Amino acid sequence: MLILNFGQLIQTKNITFSYHSDASFAFPDISCNNGESCLILGKSGVGKTTLLHLLGGLIKPKTGEIIIDGQDITSLSSKNIDQYRGQNIGIVFQKPHFIASINILSNLLLTQKLAGRKQDKNEILAILENLEIKHRAYAKPNTLSQGELQRASVARAVLNKPKVILADEPTSALDDQSCEQVIQLLQKTAVDLDAALLIVTHDGRLKDIVNHQILLG
């Protein structure tokens, strides 16, 4: 059993994963502390998104352990990992996914409900205001720009006050000013929640913003 050092909210050991014989990955051991931001870098094909999906419990490793706040998530059943993720892990996917038939506010209210939290419209609107998209709260997802959708994805990821925030290319659709705003919001949220923030990216702009960097490949 992997023993966590004090302050390490997420830690991995000996993680490997295979899609098939021609696509297998062995990842370096990773640790990220409470309130810390970690940047995961690497060329295309080295498994950055795969690692993020492993850390989020979306897929299971072939070998190894993934410990989040003392819980080895690789030992959880499919049902339990879904519940654990909803309550403890926030994910910003590379391509935003929202229910097209309802507006952004309703999508975020549903996020609270699925995690077993009290639905709080004012809390959601405050987060959207911080991201400068409060005026789009009642708009359907297909009417938002890519940048607006990415901001809404960030709002959803931090809404349930997760212990770990995982972000896959969160700034890819943003201009320089918006990029800095979104990363600063994610970092501030991680500090405020005492959460660990891990960002997977090709975006070279983030190298000067996030000091803790992990290179894959």
C-alpha positions as CSV (number, residue, x, y, z in Angstrom):
1,M,0.0,0.0,0.0
2,L,1.3,3.5,-0.9
3,I,1.8,5.7,2.1
4,L,1.0,9.4,1.5
5,N,3.3,12.0,2.9
6,F,1.7,14.9,4.7
7,G,0.2,17.5,2.4
8,Q,0.1,15.2,-0.7
9,L,-3.4,15.2,-1.9
10,I,-2.9,13.1,-5.0
11,Q,-0.1,10.6,-5.6
12,T,0.5,7.8,-8.1
13,K,2.9,4.9,-8.1
14,N,3.9,2.6,-11.0
15,I,1.0,3.6,-13.3
16,T,0.8,1.8,-16.6
17,F,-2.0,1.6,-19.2
18,S,-2.5,-0.1,-22.5
19,Y,-5.1,0.5,-25.2
20,H,-3.5,-2.3,-27.3
21,S,-0.1,-3.7,-27.9
22,D,0.9,-0.7,-30.0
23,A,-0.3,1.9,-27.5
24,S,1.0,1.3,-24.0
25,F,2.2,3.9,-21.5
26,A,4.3,3.8,-18.3
27,F,3.9,7.1,-16.4
28,P,6.3,8.7,-13.9
29,D,5.2,8.8,-10.3
30,I,3.3,12.0,-9.6
31,S,2.4,13.9,-6.5
32,C,0.5,17.2,-6.1
33,N,-0.1,18.9,-2.8
34,N,-3.1,20.6,-1.3
35,G,-3.5,24.0,-3.0
36,E,-0.8,23.3,-5.5
37,S,-0.9,23.6,-9.3
38,C,0.9,21.1,-11.5
39,L,1.4,21.3,-15.2
40,I,1.7,18.1,-17.2
41,L,3.6,18.6,-20.5
42,G,4.7,16.5,-23.4
43,K,4.5,15.9,-27.1
44,S,1.5,14.5,-28.8
45,G,1.1,10.8,-28.3
46,V,2.9,10.5,-24.9
47,G,-0.4,9.9,-23.0
48,K,-1.2,13.3,-21.4
49,T,-4.9,13.0,-21.8
50,T,-4.8,9.3,-20.9
51,L,-3.1,10.2,-17.7
52,L,-5.7,12.8,-16.9
53,H,-8.5,10.2,-17.5
54,L,-6.7,7.8,-15.2
55,L,-6.4,10.4,-12.5
56,G,-10.1,11.2,-12.9
57,G,-11.1,7.5,-12.6
58,L,-12.6,7.5,-16.1
59,I,-10.4,4.5,-17.0
60,K,-8.4,2.1,-14.8
61,P,-4.7,1.5,-15.0
62,K,-3.2,-1.8,-16.0
63,T,-1.0,-1.6,-12.9
64,G,-0.3,0.8,-10.1
65,E,-2.1,3.0,-7.6
66,I,-3.8,6.3,-7.7
67,I,-4.3,7.8,-4.2
68,I,-6.6,10.8,-3.8
69,D,-6.9,12.1,-0.2
70,G,-6.0,8.7,1.1
71,Q,-8.4,6.7,-1.1
72,D,-7.0,4.4,-3.8
73,I,-9.5,5.0,-6.5
74,T,-8.3,2.1,-8.6
75,S,-9.9,-0.2,-5.9
76,L,-13.4,1.3,-6.3
77,S,-16.2,-0.3,-8.3
78,S,-17.6,1.5,-11.3
79,K,-20.6,2.7,-9.3
80,N,-18.5,3.9,-6.4
81,I,-15.9,5.6,-8.6
82,D,-18.7,7.6,-10.4
83,Q,-20.0,8.8,-7.0
84,Y,-16.5,9.5,-5.7
85,R,-15.7,11.5,-8.9
86,G,-18.9,13.6,-8.6
87,Q,-18.1,14.6,-5.0
88,N,-14.3,14.9,-5.1
89,I,-12.9,15.4,-8.7
90,G,-13.7,18.3,-11.1
91,I,-12.7,17.8,-14.7
92,V,-12.4,20.4,-17.5
93,F,-12.4,18.3,-20.7
94,Q,-10.7,19.4,-23.9
95,K,-14.0,19.4,-25.7
96,P,-16.8,20.8,-23.6
97,H,-19.8,18.5,-23.1
98,F,-23.2,20.0,-22.1
99,I,-26.8,18.8,-22.5
100,A,-27.9,20.7,-25.6
101,S,-31.6,21.0,-24.8
102,I,-31.1,23.0,-21.5
103,N,-29.4,26.2,-20.8
104,I,-26.0,26.6,-19.0
105,L,-27.5,27.4,-15.6
106,S,-29.7,24.3,-15.8
107,N,-26.7,22.2,-16.8
108,L,-24.8,23.4,-13.7
109,L,-27.8,22.9,-11.4
110,L,-27.8,19.3,-12.7
111,T,-24.1,19.0,-11.8
112,Q,-24.9,19.9,-8.2
113,K,-27.8,17.5,-8.1
114,L,-25.9,14.5,-9.4
115,A,-23.2,15.1,-6.8
116,G,-25.9,15.0,-4.1
117,R,-25.4,18.7,-3.3
118,K,-28.0,21.3,-2.6
119,Q,-28.8,23.2,-5.9
120,D,-27.8,26.8,-5.4
121,K,-28.6,29.2,-8.3
122,N,-26.8,32.1,-6.7
123,E,-23.6,30.1,-6.2
124,I,-23.6,29.2,-9.8
125,L,-24.3,32.8,-11.0
126,A,-21.4,34.0,-8.8
127,I,-19.0,31.6,-10.4
128,L,-20.2,32.5,-13.9
129,E,-19.7,36.2,-13.0
130,N,-16.1,35.5,-11.9
131,L,-15.6,33.9,-15.4
132,E,-17.3,36.9,-17.1
133,I,-20.1,34.8,-18.6
134,K,-22.9,35.4,-16.2
135,H,-24.8,37.0,-19.1
136,R,-24.8,33.6,-20.8
137,A,-26.4,31.7,-17.9
138,Y,-29.7,31.3,-19.7
139,A,-28.3,30.6,-23.1
140,K,-28.3,27.1,-24.7
141,P,-24.8,25.6,-25.1
142,N,-24.9,25.7,-28.9
143,T,-25.2,29.5,-28.8
144,L,-22.0,30.0,-26.9
145,S,-18.6,30.5,-28.5
146,Q,-15.8,28.0,-27.9
147,G,-14.2,30.3,-25.4
148,E,-17.5,30.8,-23.5
149,L,-18.1,27.0,-23.5
150,Q,-14.6,26.5,-22.1
151,R,-15.3,29.0,-19.3
152,A,-18.6,27.2,-18.5
153,S,-16.6,23.9,-18.3
154,V,-14.3,25.5,-15.8
155,A,-17.4,26.7,-13.8
156,R,-18.8,23.1,-13.8
157,A,-15.4,21.6,-12.7
158,V,-15.0,23.9,-9.6
159,L,-18.7,24.0,-8.7
160,N,-18.8,21.1,-6.3
161,K,-15.7,22.2,-4.4
162,P,-13.6,19.2,-5.5
163,K,-10.4,17.9,-3.8
164,V,-8.8,17.5,-7.2
165,I,-9.3,19.7,-10.3
166,L,-8.1,18.1,-13.6
167,A,-8.0,20.3,-16.7
168,D,-7.3,19.0,-20.2
169,E,-6.2,21.9,-22.5
170,P,-8.4,24.5,-20.6
171,T,-6.9,27.5,-22.5
172,S,-6.7,26.1,-26.0
173,A,-9.7,28.2,-27.2
174,L,-8.8,31.3,-25.3
175,D,-6.9,34.5,-26.2
176,D,-4.0,35.7,-24.0
177,Q,-6.1,37.7,-21.6
178,S,-8.8,35.1,-21.2
179,C,-6.1,32.4,-20.8
180,E,-4.5,34.2,-17.9
181,Q,-7.9,34.8,-16.3
182,V,-9.0,31.2,-16.5
183,I,-5.7,29.8,-15.1
184,Q,-5.7,32.4,-12.3
185,L,-9.3,31.4,-11.4
186,L,-8.3,27.7,-11.4
187,Q,-5.3,28.4,-9.3
188,K,-7.2,30.6,-6.9
189,T,-9.9,28.0,-6.6
190,A,-7.4,25.3,-5.8
191,V,-5.9,27.4,-3.0
192,D,-9.3,28.4,-1.6
193,L,-10.5,24.8,-1.6
194,D,-7.1,23.4,-0.5
195,A,-7.4,21.2,-3.7
196,A,-4.8,19.9,-6.1
197,L,-4.9,21.3,-9.6
198,L,-3.4,19.3,-12.5
199,I,-3.4,20.8,-16.0
200,V,-2.6,18.9,-19.2
201,T,-1.6,21.2,-22.0
202,H,0.3,21.9,-25.2
203,D,-0.1,25.7,-24.4
204,G,3.4,27.1,-23.9
205,R,1.9,30.2,-22.3
206,L,1.3,28.3,-19.1
207,K,4.9,27.5,-18.5
208,D,5.5,30.9,-17.1
209,I,2.3,30.8,-14.9
210,V,2.6,27.3,-13.3
211,N,5.9,26.5,-11.7
212,H,5.5,22.7,-10.8
213,Q,5.9,21.0,-14.2
214,I,5.9,17.3,-15.1
215,L,7.3,16.3,-18.5
216,L,6.0,13.1,-20.1
217,G,7.8,11.1,-22.8
